[in-house]
Structure formats: C-alpha cells, structure tokens
Amino acid sequence: MERRRAAKTTSTRRPAAHGKPAAGQPGATDRRQAILDAALDAFAARGFQGSSVREIARVVGVNEATLYHYFPSKAAILDALIDQLLAGRHMVYTAADDPARTLEETLHELIARFMAVMQEERERKFLRLLMIEGPRLAVMGRYPFLRVFHEGGQRLTEVFEKLMATGRMRRTNPRVVALQFLAPLMIFGFHQHGLGGRKAEPINIAEFARAQVELFACALAP
C-alpha cells in the first residue's frame, strides 16, 4: 500500500517548466542579472559583435533557449544594460533637491556624485563598452552613447531648471548649460579609465572638481 502511494506521488510530479528555475535554483531576477553581468563582461572585453549569445549562456550556466526566455536578442541585452546604467545614476540628479544648498554647493555635490559613480567597476565597463563599441554600433544603426548622453543631458537640464526656479542660478538656457556641464565629466571619466587609446596621466579629482565648479558658479551666479 505504502509502495503504491509513493509510486503514485512520484509519477504525478512534473518537471520544472522550460526557462523557469526549479526549487533551489536561482530565481528569475537573479538569473536575469547573471545574464546581464556576463554580457557586460563579454561586451567590455570582446565587443558587442565579438561576443555571442552562446558564450554568455555558457558563462551563466544555462542553454541558449533559456537565455532567450529572458532576452529575445543580444541587442535586447545591450538595451537592458543601458537601462541599468541610467537607473544607477538616478541619485546623481537629486543634488539640487535641497533648497538650502547654494549654487556652488550644488555643483560640488553633482560632481562628487558623478565621480563616485565613475569609480565603480561596473561603470568602468560601461564606459569602455560605449567608447570602444560606439562607432561600430552606430554603423549597425544603434546609438547607445548618444542615448546615454541625451538622457544624462535631459536629467541635468531638469537640475538646472530647478536651480533657476529657486533663484540659485541666473536665467539662461538650461539645456545648453547641462550639455556644457556634462561633456567634461564624460571626457574626464574616459580619461581616468585610460579609454582614450593610450595610457593617460591621472588627473587629480579634487582639482578637476574645483575648476569645474569655479567656472560654472562664476558664469551662472544670479
């Protein structure tokens, strides 16, 4: 009787659905992140074109069909990585939220937050991917660098609009100011990580920040 009951219980068990983790295995969120991490490593080391879905799946420990359950294409993985890059910078743009901060203090805080983000290993890989692969991806009709620059500029535009609205900065075109402020920060990040094609002499972060703040605070003071 007990044997028949055990056999019946065993026979009614179903294997885990394809593409979904079984008990004891990483959850869907963990596996999705593992795919993104492996893809970022591959893209940064061998480029977008030089990396394959098969290679990424092998590193994660899944088959290609399972990977496609999470991302329909390699391009979709790249888009998701850029989404993460932009989401990770969210806190940078809240520097102007404190109305007690002066213009100079807000600019200092903005730069400090940007510098902190750019020192992260994941950010370094993103920057390498954007710098090295940007032109090649543009040929394919994909413009990740422009997307990052555009969205960063848009968020900074909102920061400078807030500074103007609270009287901490004189009235001018916030979009132009945002792009002028963002460009040196991006170039600084590329330079610090040696992504300009040759080994560069390091620039003192404090000196860079002070010069940037003095320049903009002087030009934009109300």
C-alpha positions as CSV (number, residue, x, y, z in Angstrom):
1,M,0.0,0.0,0.0
2,E,2.8,2.4,1.0
3,R,4.8,1.5,-2.1
4,R,1.8,2.2,-4.4
5,R,1.2,5.6,-2.7
6,A,4.9,6.5,-3.1
7,A,4.9,5.4,-6.7
8,K,1.7,7.5,-7.4
9,T,3.2,10.5,-5.7
10,T,6.4,10.2,-7.8
11,S,4.5,9.7,-11.1
12,T,2.5,12.9,-10.7
13,R,5.5,15.2,-10.3
14,R,6.2,17.4,-13.3
15,P,9.5,18.8,-14.4
16,A,10.0,22.5,-14.0
17,A,8.6,24.5,-16.9
18,H,11.2,25.3,-19.6
19,G,13.0,28.5,-18.8
20,K,11.8,28.8,-15.2
21,P,14.1,27.9,-12.3
22,A,13.3,24.9,-10.2
23,A,13.3,24.8,-6.4
24,G,16.8,25.5,-5.0
25,Q,18.0,27.2,-8.2
26,P,18.5,31.0,-8.7
27,G,15.2,32.9,-9.1
28,A,14.2,34.7,-12.3
29,T,15.5,38.0,-11.1
30,D,18.9,36.6,-10.1
31,R,19.3,34.7,-13.4
32,R,18.4,37.7,-15.4
33,Q,21.0,39.7,-13.6
34,A,23.6,37.0,-14.0
35,I,23.0,37.2,-17.8
36,L,23.4,40.9,-17.7
37,D,26.6,40.6,-15.7
38,A,28.1,38.0,-18.0
39,A,27.1,40.0,-21.1
40,L,28.7,43.2,-19.7
41,D,31.9,41.4,-19.1
42,A,31.9,39.9,-22.6
43,F,30.9,43.1,-24.4
44,A,33.6,45.1,-22.5
45,A,36.3,42.6,-23.2
46,R,35.5,41.5,-26.7
47,G,33.0,44.0,-28.0
48,F,29.3,43.6,-28.9
49,Q,30.0,41.9,-32.3
50,G,32.7,39.8,-30.9
51,S,30.5,38.3,-28.2
52,S,27.9,35.5,-28.8
53,V,24.7,34.6,-27.0
54,R,26.1,31.0,-26.7
55,E,29.2,32.3,-24.9
56,I,27.1,34.4,-22.5
57,A,24.7,31.5,-21.8
58,R,27.7,29.2,-21.1
59,V,29.2,31.5,-18.5
60,V,25.8,31.8,-16.8
61,G,25.3,28.0,-16.9
62,V,22.1,27.9,-19.0
63,N,21.4,26.9,-22.5
64,E,20.6,29.4,-25.3
65,A,16.9,28.7,-25.2
66,T,16.7,29.6,-21.5
67,L,18.6,32.9,-22.2
68,Y,16.2,33.8,-24.9
69,H,13.4,33.3,-22.4
70,Y,14.8,36.4,-20.6
71,F,16.0,38.4,-23.6
72,P,14.8,38.0,-27.2
73,S,18.1,39.0,-28.7
74,K,21.7,40.2,-28.0
75,A,20.6,43.7,-28.8
76,A,17.9,43.5,-26.1
77,I,20.6,42.6,-23.6
78,L,22.5,45.7,-24.6
79,D,19.4,47.8,-24.2
80,A,18.8,46.4,-20.7
81,L,22.4,47.1,-19.7
82,I,22.0,50.7,-20.8
83,D,18.7,50.9,-18.8
84,Q,20.7,49.8,-15.7
85,L,23.4,52.3,-16.4
86,L,20.9,55.2,-16.5
87,A,19.0,53.9,-13.5
88,G,22.2,53.7,-11.5
89,R,22.8,57.4,-11.9
90,H,19.4,58.4,-10.5
91,M,20.8,59.7,-7.2
92,V,23.2,61.9,-9.0
93,Y,20.4,64.2,-10.2
94,T,18.8,64.7,-6.8
95,A,21.7,67.1,-5.8
96,A,19.5,70.2,-6.3
97,D,16.6,68.9,-4.3
98,D,17.9,70.5,-1.1
99,P,16.9,74.2,-1.4
100,A,19.4,75.1,1.4
101,R,22.3,74.3,-0.9
102,T,23.8,77.3,-2.7
103,L,24.7,77.1,-6.4
104,E,28.3,76.4,-5.7
105,E,27.4,73.7,-3.1
106,T,25.0,72.0,-5.5
107,L,27.6,71.9,-8.3
108,H,30.2,70.4,-5.9
109,E,27.6,67.8,-4.9
110,L,26.8,67.0,-8.5
111,I,30.4,66.4,-9.4
112,A,31.1,64.4,-6.3
113,R,28.2,62.1,-7.1
114,F,29.3,61.7,-10.7
115,M,32.9,60.9,-9.7
116,A,31.7,58.3,-7.2
117,V,29.6,56.6,-9.8
118,M,32.5,56.7,-12.3
119,Q,34.9,55.0,-9.9
120,E,32.7,51.9,-9.8
121,E,34.0,48.8,-11.7
122,R,30.6,48.3,-13.4
123,E,30.6,51.9,-14.6
124,R,34.2,51.5,-16.0
125,K,33.0,48.5,-18.1
126,F,30.0,50.5,-19.3
127,L,32.3,53.4,-20.3
128,R,34.7,51.0,-22.1
129,L,31.8,49.5,-24.0
130,L,30.4,52.9,-25.0
131,M,33.8,54.3,-26.0
132,I,35.1,51.3,-27.9
133,E,31.9,50.0,-29.4
134,G,30.0,53.2,-30.0
135,P,31.2,53.8,-33.6
136,R,30.8,50.2,-34.6
137,L,27.3,50.1,-33.1
138,A,26.4,53.3,-35.0
139,V,27.1,51.5,-38.3
140,M,24.5,49.0,-37.2
141,G,22.0,51.8,-36.6
142,R,22.4,51.6,-32.8
143,Y,23.5,54.6,-30.8
144,P,24.0,53.7,-27.1
145,F,26.5,56.5,-26.5
146,L,24.0,59.1,-27.8
147,R,21.2,57.7,-25.7
148,V,23.3,57.8,-22.5
149,F,24.5,61.4,-23.3
150,H,21.0,62.5,-24.3
151,E,19.3,61.2,-21.2
152,G,22.0,62.4,-18.9
153,G,21.7,65.8,-20.5
154,Q,17.9,65.7,-20.0
155,R,18.2,64.9,-16.3
156,L,20.8,67.6,-15.8
157,T,18.6,70.1,-17.7
158,E,15.9,69.4,-15.0
159,V,18.5,70.0,-12.3
160,F,19.4,73.4,-13.7
161,E,15.8,74.3,-14.3
162,K,15.2,73.7,-10.6
163,L,18.2,75.9,-9.6
164,M,16.8,78.7,-11.8
165,A,13.3,78.3,-10.4
166,T,14.6,78.6,-6.8
167,G,16.7,81.6,-7.6
168,R,20.0,80.0,-7.1
169,M,21.1,80.4,-10.7
170,R,20.5,83.1,-13.2
171,R,18.0,82.6,-16.0
172,T,19.6,81.1,-19.2
173,N,19.1,78.1,-21.5
174,P,19.2,75.1,-19.1
175,R,19.7,72.6,-21.9
176,V,22.8,74.3,-23.1
177,V,24.2,74.6,-19.6
178,A,23.5,70.9,-19.0
179,L,25.4,69.7,-22.1
180,Q,28.3,72.1,-21.3
181,F,28.4,70.7,-17.8
182,L,28.1,67.0,-18.8
183,A,30.6,66.9,-21.6
184,P,33.8,67.5,-19.4
185,L,32.5,64.9,-16.9
186,M,32.2,62.2,-19.6
187,I,35.6,63.1,-21.0
188,F,37.1,63.0,-17.5
189,G,35.6,59.5,-17.0
190,F,37.1,58.2,-20.2
191,H,40.5,59.8,-19.3
192,Q,40.6,58.4,-15.8
193,H,40.0,54.9,-17.0
194,G,42.5,55.1,-19.8
195,L,39.9,54.7,-22.6
196,G,41.4,57.2,-25.0
197,G,43.6,54.7,-26.7
198,R,46.7,55.2,-24.7
199,K,47.7,55.4,-21.1
200,A,47.0,58.8,-19.7
201,E,48.4,60.7,-16.8
202,P,45.8,60.7,-13.9
203,I,44.1,64.0,-13.2
204,N,43.5,65.0,-9.6
205,I,39.8,64.7,-8.9
206,A,39.7,67.5,-6.4
207,E,41.5,69.9,-8.8
208,F,39.1,68.9,-11.6
209,A,36.0,69.4,-9.4
210,R,37.3,72.8,-8.1
211,A,38.0,74.1,-11.6
212,Q,34.6,72.9,-12.9
213,V,32.7,74.5,-10.1
214,E,34.5,77.8,-10.2
215,L,33.9,78.1,-14.0
216,F,30.2,77.4,-13.8
217,A,29.5,79.1,-10.5
218,C,31.1,82.3,-11.8
219,A,29.2,82.2,-15.1
220,L,25.8,81.2,-13.6
221,A,25.6,83.1,-10.3
222,P,22.3,85.0,-10.0
